[in-house]
Amino acid sequence: MNKDFDYIIVGAGSAGCTLANRLSADPDCRVLLLEAGPRDWNPFIHMPAGLSKLVNFKSINWNYYTEPQAQLNNRKLYWPRGRVLGGSSSINAMCYARGHRSDYDDWQRLGNPGWGWSDVLPYFRRSQHQARGESELHGTGGPLAVSDLMHVNPLSEVFIQAAEQAGFARNRDFNGPAQRGFGLYQVTQRDGRRCSSAAAYLKPVRQRRNLVVRTRAQMLKLLIRGDGQVQGVRYRRRGITRSMHARREVLLCAGAINSPQLLMLSGVGPADMLRRAGIEVLLDQPSIGTNLQDHLDICTLTRCSQPVTYDQLNELKVGLQYFLHHTGEGTSNIAEAGGFLVSGLDRDDRPDVQMHFVPALLDDHGRNRLPGDGYTLHACPLRPESRGHIEIRSADPRQPPAIHANYLDEPHDLEMMLACVRLSREVLNQPAFKPFRGHEILPGEEFTDRAGLIKFIRAKAETIYHPVGTCRMGSDESAVVDPQLRVRGLSGLRVIDASIMPTLVGGNTNAPVIMIAEKAADLILGKTEADTVPRAVESEAA
Ligand SMILES: Cc1cc2nc3c(=O)[nH]c(=O)nc-3n(C[C@H](O)[C@H](O)[C@H](O)COP(=O)(O)OP(=O)(O)OC[C@H]3O[C@@H](n4cnc5c(N)ncnc54)[C@H](O)[C@@H]3O)c2cc1C
């Protein structure tokens, strides 16, 4: 075994790239970053509007499907996940949202000291370069560029006006003092280019001699000694299987599906499940893979009576303008505007529904191209009560694990989905849309009663790509990792990615995962946030 590295990071996604940067800042610390996918050469990754094309590139995507969903007509839902440098941050929609401050206070209350809002805010700030400048809630000088969109479709502005007409407030900053309201998203972009975690954290430090990045290197299993000490990893690259030793720690950053899968492949997980899959049990840990949570989403599609949408763009013209000048429609993240609102159904008064407005017809993740012009309003409940799990079915690392999302398992989640459709129509039916409004394509004007809308939801709801929670952080015995993100029952191993979230945050998940990795870097290096980041002034958020 080659004993050359202090830390081995598995997965170069949102978390992995962040850690690779922070840990290799010390030239005496040798870091190996393993990524199953290729380098991020595909130009559609970097051109924000290229997002709509990425669905066609199977080689940079794990292309997962859930198991048949009992509450969704037994459909298997498509779950794209990035398999490339930058991970899912290389294929995501770039909306910058942190969730609500109370989400983190919830984490703290659930037994995670050090993860309350006032503890995590400094790490959000440290990660960030806010183009609008520094404030008590926003940082500058960090690697992750957060900017205003360079190009906004006129319909996105119409959408915000419509929301105002429906009685909702305009909000210029969803990560400002109040999350509630409607407005344009800020995006993770620098000068009109996607700022993935690879662009933000990895590219600037690729020349460091103490950082080795291996792409197309798929980890197969952990190397674990009899006493529970994790010694390293086994991985396959170009058909050759190698073992690599970590002098200090292995850091699993493979995401909410693959991190639990890799633990299970290594004999760490629910004993019965492992035996059924033909895997020798090293540590019976029944919680691994459980607590799966995701944002289920429902789209309302409306025909647009004017050719102002992104549906029928001259792609050649847009591409040329983008590649020559980095301006124009090519810089749009497509999901330009949105909102956070209170349905009234939840137990508290923080926003419990999020919307993303797309000035184009978007069906089935963009895989079903509908003819003509139209606009799409996504709406998702933010804190689902249903819980799913990841199940390993084979000892073969090439076989995907089974994803039991269990959407709408809890009746409250269906009520929330119905509220999402009602609220979407309420906004879309305002006068601001009058000059553009054609007929409603989905659900369709004939769907008005509860039974019809439930039928529609079961037929059409899809993920909005935020699975988390499968290696839950906590102080209790059944938590997978402790608040330092160390895997219970083993030494020399941490999990650092979306899987550690105890509960799903009320917003998009890229920035929260980067925050988790920023904080984890300090935990690993034995630093406190006071050593590395200026503490921001407290501020009220609604
Ligand atoms: C289509 C889409 C749109 C989204 N839109 C937004 C958005 O607009 N805003 C937002 O905030 N969030 C968005 N998200 C969610 C956000 O991008 C993710 O929550 C976040 O990137 C997850 O980070 P992660 O580090 O946990 O996992 P990932 O970023 O997925 O990283 C995991 C990495 O591990 C690698 N890996 C897995 N298994 C192995 C193995 N065995 N060996 C080696 N490497 C391995 C993977 O290839 C991948 O690169 C979106 C996600 C998707 C898929």
The ligand as an ORCA input file, in Angstrom:
! r2SCAN-3c Opt
* xyz 0 1
  C     -30.263     18.717    -11.317
  C     -29.964     19.317     -9.970
  C     -30.325     20.642     -9.716
  C     -30.040     21.211     -8.471
  N     -30.260     22.548     -8.295
  C     -29.788     23.158     -7.179
  C     -29.796     24.568     -7.048
  O     -30.225     25.297     -7.946
  N     -29.303     25.121     -5.916
  C     -28.820     24.355     -4.892
  O     -28.410     24.906     -3.869
  N     -28.801     23.009     -4.981
  C     -29.234     22.403     -6.107
  N     -29.133     21.046     -6.243
  C     -28.667     20.260     -5.088
  C     -27.176     20.389     -4.793
  O     -26.439     20.538     -5.993
  C     -26.719     19.158     -4.005
  O     -27.470     19.071     -2.802
  C     -25.260     19.196     -3.611
  O     -24.458     19.395     -4.739
  C     -24.879     17.882     -2.923
  O     -23.537     17.928     -2.553
  P     -22.790     16.617     -2.032
  O     -21.368     17.015     -1.807
  O     -23.543     16.023     -0.918
  O     -22.896     15.567     -3.219
  P     -22.412     15.706     -4.761
  O     -22.159     17.131     -5.114
  O     -23.398     14.962     -5.571
  O     -21.013     14.981     -4.741
  C     -20.799     13.612     -4.583
  C     -19.595     13.238     -5.437
  O     -19.136     11.956     -5.045
  C     -18.820     11.204     -6.208
  N     -18.887      9.781     -5.866
  C     -19.981      9.079     -5.528
  N     -19.653      7.795     -5.310
  C     -18.311      7.697     -5.488
  C     -17.380      6.620     -5.419
  N     -17.777      5.370     -5.110
  N     -16.068      6.860     -5.663
  C     -15.663      8.126     -5.992
  N     -16.516      9.177     -6.115
  C     -17.820      8.957     -5.843
  C     -19.878     11.656     -7.207
  O     -19.539     11.337     -8.526
  C     -19.939     13.142     -6.931
  O     -19.011     13.875     -7.679
  C     -29.422     20.434     -7.449
  C     -29.063     19.111     -7.705
  C     -29.324     18.545     -8.944
  C     -28.914     17.125     -9.213
*
